[in-house]
């Protein structure tokens, strides 16, 4: 194994770092804490680490003080917990002078190795090394981190491109527009249409449609195989695939395990309710889906009311499902949800006492900022718009929130000086969000 590790180190130090699209996120170093980069496969975690490596090189740090190991490299299939010490032995054997200086170690998909957290804790306690960990499991910050490492991790979640990053990548705007005149608005309307269709996964941005769809479908296969079937020893792959299809066809809708179980039963497909709960947990753990529970202080109410489930990316939705004009509202709501999620909001849906519903009760986990947001495709659909407006006003009155927002595809106005109706292409770039 030492020979393999030596080869990997040499390969990395000889290889030129790739050209990359800079993400609108930064890693903050704190001594004694590991940076943990999490997110769905292919969302750009590794390239985000390359971005950090380039920043380090630009400050004058030599590449030999940086180590990168991808634990999904096929040459490391036999790697076990007792091989972690080999990494230190080989690296410092090559660069003994680095023992007395600050080094930077990047470990990609380290959760594949059992008991990895004990090694990381030892490095943090005994070595002058800044640690960066990436993984495609949200549980890197939860149950899979042993007690010894809790409180020693700084998490950062990487998503597919935001709309602003999409604009920069395609050279439409190098910076966020400050004004929204006719020319800018026209460019943004066209860009958001493409963003909704293509999505934000970096790899597929400039690939023609048929191949893009094939690649995105491959992402789903990779998540199901590597992050769920292999990782959790799932035996009923058929039900898992049906579950993914069902959720994607109703992204943003309420999902009931009982109803889906009965559907499987009517199709003579065997499964248990417990397994369905587990599969859903695995899918959210792998960042393919996100849950928005009902807003309530009652644990019982939260447990008995189904959560709404959103897919991470509209490009994935378009690749995996047949979309019609009827589904435009689902795509708009998914884009709005993911924008709030990127900005650090915890999101719930709200049902008022009079039975009205608000799509997003969003609370920022750092600032505590609270906002009500509805999504509605267009104001000309008077029946739908009036329903959304009525629900928003009801919630604002009930919880005494003074303002609200309705995100549309292209309509803009102000209602009663307290409800802002704003098109998605402007809202995704607004400073306050």
PATOR-593159 format. One record per residue (C-alpha): residue in three letters; chain; x, y, z. Coordinates in Angstrom, 3 decimals. Layout:
PATOR-593159
NODE  aa ch       xx       yy       zz
NODE ALA  A        X        Y        Z
...
END
This chain:
PATOR-593159
NODE  aa ch       xx       yy       zz
NODE UNK  A    0.000    0.000    0.000
NODE UNK  A    2.904    2.379    0.662
NODE UNK  A    3.968    2.074   -2.972
NODE UNK  A    0.458    3.001   -4.110
NODE UNK  A    0.332    6.001   -1.769
NODE UNK  A    3.751    7.113   -2.964
NODE UNK  A    2.582    6.931   -6.565
NODE UNK  A   -0.557    8.928   -5.770
NODE UNK  A    1.461   11.663   -4.053
NODE UNK  A    3.897   11.898   -6.958
NODE UNK  A    1.075   11.970   -9.497
NODE UNK  A   -0.614   14.840   -7.691
NODE UNK  A    2.540   16.913   -7.334
NODE UNK  A    3.429   16.424  -11.022
NODE UNK  A   -0.066   17.136  -12.285
NODE UNK  A   -1.118   20.680  -13.122
NODE UNK  A   -4.245   21.827  -11.318
NODE UNK  A   -7.150   22.188  -13.760
NODE UNK  A   -8.630   25.468  -14.941
NODE UNK  A  -11.860   25.982  -13.069
NODE UNK  A  -14.890   28.199  -12.664
NODE UNK  A  -14.566   29.972   -9.359
NODE UNK  A  -17.377   29.264   -6.918
NODE UNK  A  -18.973   31.945   -4.756
NODE UNK  A  -17.918   30.200   -1.572
NODE UNK  A  -14.773   30.246    0.540
NODE UNK  A  -13.152   27.869    3.012
NODE UNK  A  -12.309   29.434    6.367
NODE UNK  A   -9.363   27.898    8.190
NODE UNK  A   -9.453   27.491   11.957
NODE UNK  A   -6.614   25.705   13.709
NODE UNK  A   -7.699   22.488   15.363
NODE UNK  A  -10.758   22.105   13.131
NODE UNK  A  -11.212   20.177    9.902
NODE UNK  A  -12.965   21.745    6.914
NODE UNK  A  -15.708   19.370    5.773
NODE UNK  A  -16.981   19.881    2.206
NODE UNK  A  -20.221   18.008    1.547
NODE UNK  A  -22.673   17.801   -1.334
NODE UNK  A  -24.091   15.570   -4.035
NODE UNK  A  -21.783   13.763   -6.416
NODE UNK  A  -20.655   15.896   -9.364
NODE UNK  A  -21.782   19.134   -7.703
NODE UNK  A  -18.170   20.369   -7.663
NODE UNK  A  -16.718   19.447   -4.254
NODE UNK  A  -13.342   18.318   -5.606
NODE UNK  A  -13.007   21.327   -7.890
NODE UNK  A  -13.924   23.554   -4.973
NODE UNK  A  -10.952   22.022   -3.162
NODE UNK  A   -8.800   22.707   -6.244
NODE UNK  A   -9.927   26.326   -5.901
NODE UNK  A   -8.601   26.340   -2.336
NODE UNK  A   -5.349   24.723   -3.469
NODE UNK  A   -4.854   27.463   -6.062
NODE UNK  A   -5.505   30.095   -3.411
NODE UNK  A   -2.837   28.484   -1.232
NODE UNK  A   -0.363   28.418   -4.118
NODE UNK  A   -1.095   32.081   -4.838
NODE UNK  A   -0.081   32.955   -1.268
NODE UNK  A    3.338   31.413   -1.883
NODE UNK  A    2.791   27.977   -0.346
NODE UNK  A    4.646   25.315   -2.323
NODE UNK  A    2.683   22.463   -3.864
NODE UNK  A    4.791   19.961   -1.899
NODE UNK  A    3.112   21.268    1.266
NODE UNK  A   -0.240   20.182   -0.151
NODE UNK  A   -1.441   16.567   -0.220
NODE UNK  A   -4.510   15.304   -2.097
NODE UNK  A   -5.847   11.744   -1.959
NODE UNK  A   -9.081   10.507   -3.508
NODE UNK  A  -10.243    7.429   -1.613
NODE UNK  A  -12.430    6.345   -4.535
NODE UNK  A   -9.322    5.798   -6.655
NODE UNK  A   -9.376    2.142   -7.723
NODE UNK  A   -5.795    1.744   -6.530
NODE UNK  A   -7.069    2.269   -2.960
NODE UNK  A   -9.751   -0.408   -2.977
NODE UNK  A   -7.751   -2.443   -0.453
NODE UNK  A   -7.090    0.568    1.806
NODE UNK  A   -8.021   -0.090    5.457
NODE UNK  A   -7.943    1.949    8.633
NODE UNK  A   -4.466    0.681    9.533
NODE UNK  A   -3.123    2.124    6.267
NODE UNK  A   -3.749    5.714    7.359
NODE UNK  A   -0.386    5.826    9.122
NODE UNK  A    1.215    4.864    5.797
NODE UNK  A    0.087    8.217    4.392
NODE UNK  A    2.074   10.105    7.029
NODE UNK  A    5.086    7.800    6.753
NODE UNK  A    5.284    8.116    2.971
NODE UNK  A    4.541   11.838    2.768
NODE UNK  A    7.024   12.908    5.452
NODE UNK  A    9.502   10.383    4.103
NODE UNK  A    9.421   12.318    0.842
NODE UNK  A    9.355   15.758    2.469
NODE UNK  A   10.928   15.528    5.954
NODE UNK  A   11.416   19.315    6.016
NODE UNK  A    7.635   19.735    6.078
NODE UNK  A    7.490   18.296    9.589
NODE UNK  A    8.346   21.758   10.890
NODE UNK  A    5.877   23.737    8.805
NODE UNK  A    2.127   24.027    8.163
NODE UNK  A    0.817   21.532    5.606
NODE UNK  A   -2.581   21.130    3.941
NODE UNK  A   -4.093   17.657    3.452
NODE UNK  A   -7.149   17.102    1.244
NODE UNK  A   -9.007   13.784    1.610
NODE UNK  A  -11.704   13.159   -1.011
NODE UNK  A  -14.636   10.806   -0.188
NODE UNK  A  -12.891    9.639    2.972
NODE UNK  A  -16.123    8.228    4.416
NODE UNK  A  -15.495    5.116    2.306
NODE UNK  A  -12.926    3.997    4.910
NODE UNK  A  -14.265    2.710    8.219
NODE UNK  A  -13.085    4.543   11.352
NODE UNK  A  -11.588    7.392    9.320
NODE UNK  A  -12.597    9.937   11.970
NODE UNK  A  -10.110    8.563   14.525
NODE UNK  A   -7.254    9.259   12.106
NODE UNK  A   -8.479   12.793   11.440
NODE UNK  A   -8.744   13.505   15.160
NODE UNK  A   -5.178   12.291   15.652
NODE UNK  A   -3.918   14.593   12.901
NODE UNK  A   -5.726   17.559   14.405
NODE UNK  A   -4.286   16.827   17.852
NODE UNK  A   -0.711   15.888   16.978
NODE UNK  A    0.274   17.378   13.597
NODE UNK  A    0.629   20.883   12.178
NODE UNK  A   -1.796   20.113    9.350
NODE UNK  A   -4.938   21.820    8.081
NODE UNK  A   -7.411   19.089    7.108
NODE UNK  A   -9.971   19.278    4.282
NODE UNK  A  -12.475   16.441    3.919
NODE UNK  A  -15.016   15.954    1.142
NODE UNK  A  -17.914   13.541    1.081
NODE UNK  A  -21.243   12.877   -0.585
NODE UNK  A  -23.008   12.073    2.672
NODE UNK  A  -24.721   14.579    4.962
NODE UNK  A  -23.970   12.190    7.824
NODE UNK  A  -20.337   13.257    7.691
NODE UNK  A  -21.646   15.868   10.103
NODE UNK  A  -23.973   13.596   12.025
NODE UNK  A  -24.105    9.999   13.122
NODE UNK  A  -20.990    8.935   11.235
NODE UNK  A  -18.735   11.319   13.133
NODE UNK  A  -17.607    9.719   16.360
NODE UNK  A  -17.945   11.664   19.584
NODE UNK  A  -14.212   12.373   19.511
NODE UNK  A  -14.553   14.506   16.364
NODE UNK  A  -17.769   16.381   17.057
NODE UNK  A  -17.151   20.066   17.446
NODE UNK  A  -13.928   19.757   15.451
NODE UNK  A  -15.456   20.234   11.987
NODE UNK  A  -16.342   23.341    9.972
NODE UNK  A  -18.963   22.316    7.411
NODE UNK  A  -19.607   23.851    4.007
NODE UNK  A  -22.171   22.482    1.553
NODE UNK  A  -21.486   22.692   -2.171
NODE UNK  A  -24.450   22.837   -4.537
NODE UNK  A  -24.701   22.857   -8.323
NODE UNK  A  -24.162   26.334   -9.801
NODE UNK  A  -26.356   29.117   -8.503
NODE UNK  A  -27.922   31.384  -11.128
NODE UNK  A  -25.207   33.958  -10.488
NODE UNK  A  -22.478   31.334  -10.968
NODE UNK  A  -24.286   30.139  -14.111
NODE UNK  A  -24.167   33.665  -15.540
NODE UNK  A  -20.446   33.976  -14.806
NODE UNK  A  -19.608   30.552  -16.216
NODE UNK  A  -21.311   31.331  -19.527
NODE UNK  A  -19.821   34.821  -19.743
NODE UNK  A  -23.215   36.564  -19.640
NODE UNK  A  -22.322   38.761  -16.640
NODE UNK  A  -18.986   38.783  -14.858
NODE UNK  A  -20.554   40.403  -11.779
NODE UNK  A  -24.054   40.631  -10.369
NODE UNK  A  -26.005   43.270  -12.339
NODE UNK  A  -26.602   46.501  -10.428
NODE UNK  A  -29.450   47.686  -12.650
NODE UNK  A  -32.192   45.877  -14.548
NODE UNK  A  -32.824   47.955  -17.665
NODE UNK  A  -34.410   46.536  -20.801
NODE UNK  A  -31.214   45.038  -22.209
NODE UNK  A  -30.160   43.430  -18.906
NODE UNK  A  -33.665   42.112  -18.278
NODE UNK  A  -33.773   40.549  -21.741
NODE UNK  A  -30.464   38.766  -21.182
NODE UNK  A  -31.564   37.535  -17.767
NODE UNK  A  -34.930   36.239  -19.019
NODE UNK  A  -33.177   34.136  -21.633
NODE UNK  A  -30.487   33.015  -19.178
NODE UNK  A  -32.927   31.882  -16.492
NODE UNK  A  -34.838   29.875  -19.096
NODE UNK  A  -31.606   28.062  -20.001
NODE UNK  A  -30.682   27.714  -16.329
NODE UNK  A  -34.016   26.078  -15.602
NODE UNK  A  -33.517   23.665  -18.499
NODE UNK  A  -29.812   22.839  -18.059
NODE UNK  A  -29.512   23.095  -14.305
NODE UNK  A  -26.327   23.860  -12.419
NODE UNK  A  -24.078   20.800  -12.526
NODE UNK  A  -20.722   22.144  -13.759
NODE UNK  A  -19.719   19.281  -16.047
NODE UNK  A  -22.721   19.446  -18.374
NODE UNK  A  -22.971   23.203  -18.937
NODE UNK  A  -21.735   23.283  -22.520
NODE UNK  A  -22.759   19.819  -23.664
NODE UNK  A  -25.476   19.341  -26.279
NODE UNK  A  -28.884   18.282  -25.014
NODE UNK  A  -29.023   14.531  -25.736
NODE UNK  A  -25.607   13.871  -24.216
NODE UNK  A  -26.379   16.166  -21.294
NODE UNK  A  -29.486   14.157  -20.452
NODE UNK  A  -27.523   10.911  -20.667
NODE UNK  A  -24.827   12.242  -18.329
NODE UNK  A  -27.351   13.555  -15.805
NODE UNK  A  -29.163   10.221  -15.788
NODE UNK  A  -25.778    8.657  -15.108
NODE UNK  A  -25.436   10.877  -12.044
NODE UNK  A  -28.593    9.330  -10.641
NODE UNK  A  -27.302    5.821  -11.333
NODE UNK  A  -24.029    6.692   -9.581
NODE UNK  A  -25.810    8.058   -6.505
NODE UNK  A  -28.084    5.024   -6.292
NODE UNK  A  -25.257    2.529   -6.740
NODE UNK  A  -22.376    4.048   -4.767
NODE UNK  A  -24.131    6.115   -2.118
NODE UNK  A  -27.120    3.918   -1.408
NODE UNK  A  -27.069    0.348   -2.762
NODE UNK  A  -23.400   -0.361   -1.998
NODE UNK  A  -23.067    1.920    1.023
NODE UNK  A  -26.193    0.734    2.821
NODE UNK  A  -26.481   -2.799    1.382
NODE UNK  A  -29.845   -2.072   -0.193
NODE UNK  A  -31.247   -5.188   -1.827
NODE UNK  A  -34.468   -3.892   -3.374
NODE UNK  A  -33.079   -1.675   -6.147
NODE UNK  A  -36.349   -1.824   -8.095
NODE UNK  A  -38.355   -0.123   -5.346
NODE UNK  A  -35.567    2.425   -4.863
NODE UNK  A  -35.721    3.415   -8.542
NODE UNK  A  -39.521    3.626   -8.460
NODE UNK  A  -39.218    5.861   -5.398
NODE UNK  A  -36.817    8.234   -7.150
NODE UNK  A  -39.055    8.447  -10.224
NODE UNK  A  -42.145    9.076   -8.100
NODE UNK  A  -40.564   11.920   -6.126
NODE UNK  A  -39.093   13.560   -9.207
NODE UNK  A  -42.423   13.509  -11.000
NODE UNK  A  -43.922   15.497   -8.137
NODE UNK  A  -40.947   17.553   -6.954
NODE UNK  A  -42.123   20.055   -4.364
NODE UNK  A  -45.152   17.938   -3.529
NODE UNK  A  -46.030   16.254   -0.264
NODE UNK  A  -44.787   12.704   -0.044
NODE UNK  A  -46.616   10.022    1.911
NODE UNK  A  -44.843    6.732    2.580
NODE UNK  A  -48.207    5.068    3.187
NODE UNK  A  -49.577    6.110   -0.194
NODE UNK  A  -46.428    5.053   -2.020
NODE UNK  A  -46.430    1.729   -0.157
NODE UNK  A  -49.995    1.103   -1.306
NODE UNK  A  -48.990    1.959   -4.874
NODE UNK  A  -46.200   -0.607   -4.761
NODE UNK  A  -48.602   -3.125   -3.257
NODE UNK  A  -51.117   -2.569   -6.088
NODE UNK  A  -48.303   -3.252   -8.577
NODE UNK  A  -47.425   -6.505   -6.746
NODE UNK  A  -43.986   -5.112   -5.863
NODE UNK  A  -42.815   -6.261   -2.443
NODE UNK  A  -41.433   -3.807    0.087
NODE UNK  A  -42.016   -2.695    3.657
NODE UNK  A  -42.868    0.719    5.040
NODE UNK  A  -39.744    0.658    7.175
NODE UNK  A  -37.558    0.064    4.118
NODE UNK  A  -39.243    2.988    2.327
NODE UNK  A  -38.477    5.296    5.253
NODE UNK  A  -34.873    4.083    5.147
NODE UNK  A  -34.579    4.592    1.383
NODE UNK  A  -35.919    8.125    1.660
NODE UNK  A  -33.414    8.840    4.411
NODE UNK  A  -30.595    7.498    2.221
NODE UNK  A  -31.694    9.675   -0.717
NODE UNK  A  -31.728   12.838    1.368
NODE UNK  A  -28.432   11.843    2.975
NODE UNK  A  -26.919   11.693   -0.531
NODE UNK  A  -28.238   15.236   -1.263
NODE UNK  A  -30.431   14.111   -4.145
NODE UNK  A  -33.556   15.315   -2.323
NODE UNK  A  -34.320   17.841    0.409
NODE UNK  A  -37.233   17.752    2.836
NODE UNK  A  -39.395   20.694    3.870
NODE UNK  A  -41.509   19.639    6.878
NODE UNK  A  -44.650   21.401    8.037
NODE UNK  A  -44.041   24.383   10.329
NODE UNK  A  -45.294   23.497   13.797
NODE UNK  A  -44.164   23.323   17.407
NODE UNK  A  -45.923   20.002   17.848
NODE UNK  A  -43.737   16.947   17.321
NODE UNK  A  -46.854   14.844   16.762
NODE UNK  A  -48.172   17.196   14.073
NODE UNK  A  -44.823   17.209   12.324
NODE UNK  A  -44.722   13.412   12.332
NODE UNK  A  -48.270   12.941   11.070
NODE UNK  A  -48.090   15.546    8.285
NODE UNK  A  -46.079   14.568    5.201
NODE UNK  A  -43.029   16.615    4.255
NODE UNK  A  -42.663   18.285    0.888
NODE UNK  A  -39.669   16.937   -1.034
NODE UNK  A  -37.559   18.889   -3.533
NODE UNK  A  -34.988   17.679   -6.053
NODE UNK  A  -31.569   19.319   -5.897
NODE UNK  A  -31.514   20.531   -9.510
NODE UNK  A  -34.020   21.346  -12.260
NODE UNK  A  -31.632   19.963  -14.877
NODE UNK  A  -31.889   16.564  -13.189
NODE UNK  A  -35.674   16.861  -13.176
NODE UNK  A  -35.722   17.602  -16.897
NODE UNK  A  -33.390   14.680  -17.598
NODE UNK  A  -35.313   12.157  -15.527
NODE UNK  A  -38.943   13.073  -16.233
NODE UNK  A  -41.217   14.150  -19.047
NODE UNK  A  -42.047   17.783  -18.418
NODE UNK  A  -45.087   19.580  -19.805
NODE UNK  A  -46.199   23.206  -19.522
NODE UNK  A  -48.339   22.105  -16.580
NODE UNK  A  -45.151   21.361  -14.611
NODE UNK  A  -43.626   24.835  -14.993
NODE UNK  A  -44.763   25.818  -11.513
NODE UNK  A  -42.958   22.810  -10.010
NODE UNK  A  -39.695   23.844  -11.662
NODE UNK  A  -40.101   27.435  -10.486
NODE UNK  A  -40.778   26.293   -6.918
NODE UNK  A  -37.769   23.971   -6.995
NODE UNK  A  -35.506   26.824   -8.157
NODE UNK  A  -36.809   29.056   -5.365
NODE UNK  A  -36.346   26.346   -2.731
NODE UNK  A  -32.752   25.640   -3.745
NODE UNK  A  -31.910   29.352   -3.780
NODE UNK  A  -33.062   29.669   -0.174
NODE UNK  A  -31.186   26.497    0.746
NODE UNK  A  -27.969   27.870   -0.781
NODE UNK  A  -28.377   31.055    1.204
NODE UNK  A  -28.472   29.176    4.506
NODE UNK  A  -32.191   29.096    5.226
NODE UNK  A  -33.985   26.249    6.966
NODE UNK  A  -37.245   25.807    5.086
NODE UNK  A  -40.678   24.572    6.121
NODE UNK  A  -44.103   24.917    4.574
NODE UNK  A  -46.896   26.511    6.570
NODE UNK  A  -50.596   25.704    6.836
NODE UNK  A  -52.641   28.487    8.433
NODE UNK  A  -55.666   28.094   10.695
NODE UNK  A  -58.016   28.816    7.791
NODE UNK  A  -56.431   26.044    5.700
NODE UNK  A  -54.303   28.270    3.453
NODE UNK  A  -50.745   27.245    2.649
NODE UNK  A  -47.450   29.095    2.224
NODE UNK  A  -44.753   27.381    0.185
NODE UNK  A  -41.792   28.563    2.232
NODE UNK  A  -41.497   29.575    5.854
NODE UNK  A  -37.768   30.302    5.732
NODE UNK  A  -35.581   31.021    8.753
NODE UNK  A  -31.889   31.808    8.368
NODE UNK  A  -29.905   29.529   10.655
NODE UNK  A  -27.326   32.221   11.483
NODE UNK  A  -29.120   35.574   11.440
NODE UNK  A  -32.548   34.303   12.473
NODE UNK  A  -34.128   36.271    9.595
NODE UNK  A  -37.640   34.964    8.866
NODE UNK  A  -39.529   35.346    5.598
NODE UNK  A  -42.658   34.068    3.882
NODE UNK  A  -42.348   33.227    0.197
NODE UNK  A  -44.844   31.914   -2.313
NODE UNK  A  -44.080   30.786   -5.854
NODE UNK  A  -46.597   31.347   -8.646
NODE UNK  A  -45.877   31.038  -12.352
NODE UNK  A  -47.805   34.117  -13.515
NODE UNK  A  -50.300   36.660  -12.270
NODE UNK  A  -52.534   36.170  -15.306
NODE UNK  A  -53.588   32.823  -13.839
NODE UNK  A  -55.975   34.733  -11.581
NODE UNK  A  -57.400   31.781   -9.676
NODE UNK  A  -53.982   30.411   -8.721
NODE UNK  A  -52.497   33.824   -7.991
NODE UNK  A  -55.397   34.836   -5.758
NODE UNK  A  -55.044   31.570   -3.826
NODE UNK  A  -51.320   32.143   -3.292
NODE UNK  A  -51.877   35.773   -2.321
NODE UNK  A  -54.650   34.860    0.113
NODE UNK  A  -52.480   32.211    1.759
NODE UNK  A  -49.560   34.608    2.095
NODE UNK  A  -51.705   37.361    3.658
NODE UNK  A  -53.290   34.879    6.057
NODE UNK  A  -49.895   33.639    7.241
NODE UNK  A  -48.515   37.171    7.603
NODE UNK  A  -51.458   38.135    9.791
NODE UNK  A  -51.380   34.939   11.829
NODE UNK  A  -47.651   35.062   12.618
NODE UNK  A  -47.353   38.857   12.506
NODE UNK  A  -44.714   38.931    9.787
NODE UNK  A  -44.927   42.394    8.131
NODE UNK  A  -43.765   41.534    4.607
NODE UNK  A  -43.951   38.701    2.123
NODE UNK  A  -42.731   37.749   -1.343
NODE UNK  A  -44.324   36.083   -4.335
NODE UNK  A  -41.764   34.771   -6.842
NODE UNK  A  -43.074   34.575  -10.427
NODE UNK  A  -41.584   33.735  -13.797
NODE UNK  A  -41.763   37.272  -15.193
NODE UNK  A  -44.330   39.410  -13.314
NODE UNK  A  -43.395   42.253  -11.001
NODE UNK  A  -45.442   44.568   -8.781
NODE UNK  A  -46.046   45.572   -5.147
NODE UNK  A  -49.281   44.769   -3.323
NODE UNK  A  -50.484   46.825   -0.335
NODE UNK  A  -46.926   48.133    0.159
NODE UNK  A  -46.015   44.916    1.955
NODE UNK  A  -46.019   42.086   -0.593
NODE UNK  A  -43.309   42.118   -3.219
NODE UNK  A  -44.078   40.270   -6.471
NODE UNK  A  -40.769   39.679   -8.240
NODE UNK  A  -39.630   37.665  -11.286
NODE UNK  A  -37.345   34.703  -10.601
NODE UNK  A  -34.520   36.119  -12.758
NODE UNK  A  -34.318   39.188  -10.528
NODE UNK  A  -35.021   37.454   -7.204
NODE UNK  A  -32.185   34.962   -7.692
NODE UNK  A  -29.801   37.938   -7.917
NODE UNK  A  -31.312   40.187   -5.253
NODE UNK  A  -28.951   41.359   -2.519
NODE UNK  A  -31.378   40.673    0.332
NODE UNK  A  -31.685   37.017   -0.626
END
